[in-house]
Amino acid sequence: RGVVLSRINTDLTLGDLEVGIRDLTRETEVAYWELYFAYRNLEAVRAGRESSRATWQKIKALYDKGLKGGEAEKEAQSREQFFLFQGQVQEAANNLIRAEARLRQLMGIAVSDGRLIRPADAPTEAKVAFDWVEVRGEGLARSPELRQQKWRIKSDELQLVAAKNFLLPRLDALGTYRWLGMGDDLISSNRVPQTGPISNSAFQSLTSGQFQEWQFGANLTIPIGFRAPMANVRHRQLGLARSRARLQDMELELLQQLAEALRNVARYYTLTETNFNRAVAAEQQVRAVQAAYEVGTVTLDLLLDAQRRRAEAISAYFRSIVNYNLAINEVHWRKGSLLEYNNVYLSEGPWPSKAYYDAKGLARQRDAALFLNYGYTLPKVFSRGPINQRPDSEGIDPTWMQQPAEAIPAGEPTPAAAPAAQQIPTPARPAAARPLAP
């Protein structure tokens, strides 16, 4: 594990952070629109309940007085319709509380604080058209999962290079120069009686420099058979081929998901228009049947059926428009632009003060050291820093790809930036919604 591989692992970890924040943002938006639908659905069934209540009360008054139009079967039929809507209201209220609790959980708010969250923004009703070529290029360039897989391929390539190095002979130059100390004792030196020998100190002999030696040589290591190094090379080659095949499968799967998301956008927009026209027709039908029932030209079951289908049409309309906004959210999620679509940007914070102090000390040490040229070729570029999430005035920063590239040798001109026509613009979020024509 060298410095470059450690840096790649850091980039992979940053990719995991981006994926986690992106998924949390998507889940929060999904929960937000589901809460919006829960409110609209509750209002629809409440309106149906109130209309059925008014019909039941009118027939009940006639039933109590024994007048025409207040027959027992009509009173029971209208009462059954009212309790049908009453059960739907209770179920819709329960779903609303559940959706509100889900949004609170994602936002990190207490389960109950005496308030009830109600969405303030309305879903867009405007038609959003995505260009397939731009969406495809943006998804292949900005998807965090694809960028992580490209980093893994780069890591496998570097590990393959390191494995091939073990197939080469190794020649090491060895050199040794040292002073030796010899004596009876390590430090102390005491004289014995005059008739005996003198005790010598090894430390004094070492510092005197009387015993010195040096050694110089070379050590050549040549593997015989290359069984273990060759097995390691084959293993790294297999891992690299597997990573590249995995990248192709991920790109193909991403394109399939993008195509499905775009189809959902078109499908739900068309369905929203249809359900809107259905809701308008259902409202007109209720008014017409109500007037006809009051003059006695239609039966009660037609009026109750019209009221029930009006509530279902209104609920279906809001369900389709919420699904339409969720489909737009899915497109941005698949092509990697969901964070800036929701005005969420990632940036690296300041380093600790000690890091700047240590960097300054290391820079001084490098300035005072001797320059050694370890090679004749420039190293390859393996990272250009974090991905740029903010689009410029002409489009998107062309450093999206984050792919390794060859370093530009000194003295050669720097290639110009890609023209604006080749850059991938980010589709703007609709600022206003236009009403759907019946």
Residue pairs with C-beta under 8 A, 6 or more apart in sequence:
2 158
2 162
4 158
4 382
5 155
5 158
5 159
7 382
7 383
8 151
8 154
8 155
8 158
8 382
8 383
9 155
11 151
11 383
12 148
12 151
12 152
14 386
15 144
15 145
15 147
15 148
15 151
16 148
17 346
18 144
18 339
18 346
19 144
19 145
21 339
21 344
21 346
22 144
22 333
22 336
22 338
22 339
24 106
25 338
25 339
25 342
25 344
26 329
26 333
26 338
27 106
28 103
28 106
28 107
29 329
29 342
30 326
30 329
31 99
31 102
31 103
31 106
32 103
32 119
33 119
33 123
33 322
33 325
33 326
34 99
34 102
34 322
35 96
35 99
35 100
35 102
35 103
35 117
35 118
35 119
36 119
36 122
36 123
36 322
37 99
37 318
37 319
37 322
38 92
38 95
38 96
38 99
38 100
39 96
39 118
39 119
40 314
40 315
40 318
41 92
41 95
41 96
41 315
41 318
41 319
42 89
42 92
42 93
42 96
44 311
44 314
44 315
44 318
45 85
45 88
45 89
45 92
45 311
45 315
46 89
47 311
47 314
48 85
48 88
48 307
48 308
48 310
48 311
49 82
49 85
49 86
49 88
49 89
51 286
51 307
51 310
52 78
52 81
52 82
52 84
52 85
52 304
52 307
53 82
55 78
55 81
55 82
55 300
55 303
55 304
55 307
56 75
56 78
56 79
56 81
56 82
59 69
59 70
59 74
59 75
59 78
59 300
60 70
60 75
60 78
60 79
61 70
62 68
62 69
62 70
63 70
63 71
63 72
63 74
63 75
64 70
69 296
74 300
77 300
77 301
77 304
78 300
78 304
81 304
81 307
81 308
84 308
85 308
85 311
88 311
100 116
100 117
101 111
103 117
104 110
104 111
104 117
105 111
109 117
122 433
123 321
123 322
123 324
123 325
123 433
124 324
124 325
124 328
124 430
124 433
125 272
125 321
125 433
125 434
125 435
125 436
126 430
126 432
126 433
126 434
127 269
128 265
128 269
128 328
128 427
128 430
130 262
130 265
130 331
130 427
132 259
132 262
134 424
134 425
134 427
135 258
135 262
135 331
135 335
136 255
136 258
137 424
138 335
138 336
138 337
138 396
138 424
138 426
139 254
139 255
139 258
139 334
139 335
139 336
140 146
140 251
140 254
140 255
141 336
141 400
141 401
141 424
142 335
142 336
142 337
142 387
142 400
143 254
143 334
143 335
143 336
144 336
145 250
145 254
146 247
146 250
146 251
146 254
147 387
147 402
149 243
149 246
149 247
149 250
150 247
150 402
150 403
152 243
153 240
153 243
153 244
153 247
154 382
154 404
156 236
156 239
156 240
156 243
157 240
159 236
159 239
160 233
160 236
160 237
160 240
163 229
163 232
163 233
163 235
163 236
164 233
166 223
166 229
166 232
166 233
167 223
167 226
167 229
167 230
167 233
169 220
169 221
169 222
169 223
170 220
170 221
170 222
171 218
171 219
171 220
171 221
172 218
172 219
172 220
172 221
173 217
173 218
173 219
174 215
174 216
174 217
174 218
174 219
175 214
175 215
175 216
175 217
176 213
176 214
176 215
176 216
177 212
177 213
177 214
177 215
178 212
178 213
178 214
179 206
179 209
179 211
179 212
180 205
180 206
180 211
180 212
180 213
181 202
181 203
181 204
181 205
181 206
181 207
181 211
182 200
182 202
182 205
182 211
183 189
183 199
183 200
183 201
183 202
183 203
183 204
183 205
184 199
184 200
184 201
184 202
185 199
185 200
185 201
185 202
186 201
186 202
186 203
187 201
187 202
187 203
188 199
188 201
189 199
189 200
189 201
189 204
190 199
191 198
191 199
192 198
192 199
205 211
223 229
254 334
257 334
258 331
258 334
258 335
261 327
261 330
261 331
261 334
262 331
264 323
264 327
264 330
265 324
265 327
265 328
265 331
267 327
268 320
268 321
268 323
268 324
268 327
269 324
271 320
271 323
271 324
272 317
272 320
272 321
272 324
272 436
273 436
274 320
275 313
275 316
275 317
275 319
275 320
275 321
276 317
276 436
276 438
277 438
278 313
278 316
278 317
279 310
279 313
279 314
279 316
279 317
280 438
281 313
282 306
282 309
282 310
282 312
282 313
282 314
283 310
285 306
285 309
285 310
286 303
286 306
286 307
286 310
289 298
289 302
289 303
289 306
290 303
290 306
292 298
293 299
293 300
293 302
293 303
329 338
329 341
332 338
332 341
337 426
337 427
339 345
339 346
339 389
340 389
340 390
340 391
340 426
341 429
345 389
345 390
346 386
346 389
347 386
348 386
378 407
378 409
379 407
380 404
380 405
380 406
380 407
381 404
381 405
381 406
381 407
382 404
383 402
383 404
384 399
384 402
385 399
387 399
387 400
387 402
388 396
388 397
388 399
388 400
390 397
391 397
391 425
391 426
394 420
394 423
395 420
395 423
395 424
395 425
396 423
396 424
396 425
396 426
398 417
398 418
398 423
400 424
408 414
408 415
